[in-house]
């Protein structure tokens, strides 16, 4: 197998290497090679057809941890100053504790990054994130229901732009 392209294809698994055919071809001169190629293909044709493995259907993953049905007796308020404070927020929210996050002490870039993290956290744990003011957010777990007295249609849709009147 002196062809570098063939070697590369074999290395990447795109082609199969025929060790028996290669050894017999390299040992014999060029004239008998043409006669040798036809018998070399017979053993491959004599192989039984490849058996296909049975397909295992995917099953729906059930959560291993059930949300707590305890009455709510704690709300955590966090005033993060750096993105590293996200760990406290995540651990509390994962334990089923609602978290109020005030990002007014953070730069806009870090605040957006933290809110992106909090959005992913609430999405992954089936919770909700709500904007209370322009820099304060409420992260409520799945088993906590929240109510609001103003409609969402007055909301501008942006986390950092105050709704216009």
Secondary structure as UniProt FT lines:
FT   HELIX           4..12
FT   HELIX           19..27
FT   HELIX           30..46
FT   STRAND          75..78
FT   HELIX           83..85
FT   HELIX           86..94
FT   TURN            95..96
FT   STRAND          98..102
FT   TURN            104..105
FT   HELIX           108..124
FT   TURN            125..126
FT   STRAND          128..131
FT   STRAND          136..140
FT   TURN            142..143
FT   HELIX           152..154
//
